[in-house]
Amino acid sequence: MQFWLYPESGFHLDLPTPILAAGEAETILRDKPAFFLAKNDDPESHESQYNPVQRKYGYGEEELAAEDAAYILFDVWKLPPDVSLDVKAGRP
């Protein structure tokens, strides 16, 4: 799970296809309609037709983004609440 920051427009949550098990993308899209499948723009790619599941946020929507991240971690992936997570900050 990655958050990408864009100084002018906000940020988005990115769930790359390789980290989602079968059916997880459909569950997220069903339960959280603001998420969408980002189309793969590379016609030469041998990956699936779609790349990551994403959601865009404006600045000021940090709490909503945290709620969505918690939904994915605890409701979709079923991680225990006391799990230790490795969080890294980076730039795109």
DAZI-V262698 format. One record per pair of residues at least 12 apart in sequence whose ideal C-beta (glycine too) atoms are under 6 Angstrom apart, sorted by sequence separation. I is the first residue (numbers start at 1). J is the second residue. D is the distance in whole Angstrom. If there is no record, write none. Layout:
{{I:J:D} {I:J:D}}
This chain:
{{2:14:5} {37:50:4} {38:51:5} {1:15:6} {38:52:5} {38:54:5} {35:53:5} {35:55:5} {34:55:5} {28:53:6} {25:53:5} {17:51:6} {16:52:5} {15:52:5} {14:52:5} {15:53:4} {14:54:5} {12:54:5} {13:55:5} {12:56:5} {11:57:6} {10:57:5} {10:58:4} {10:59:5} {27:76:6} {24:76:6} {4:92:5}}
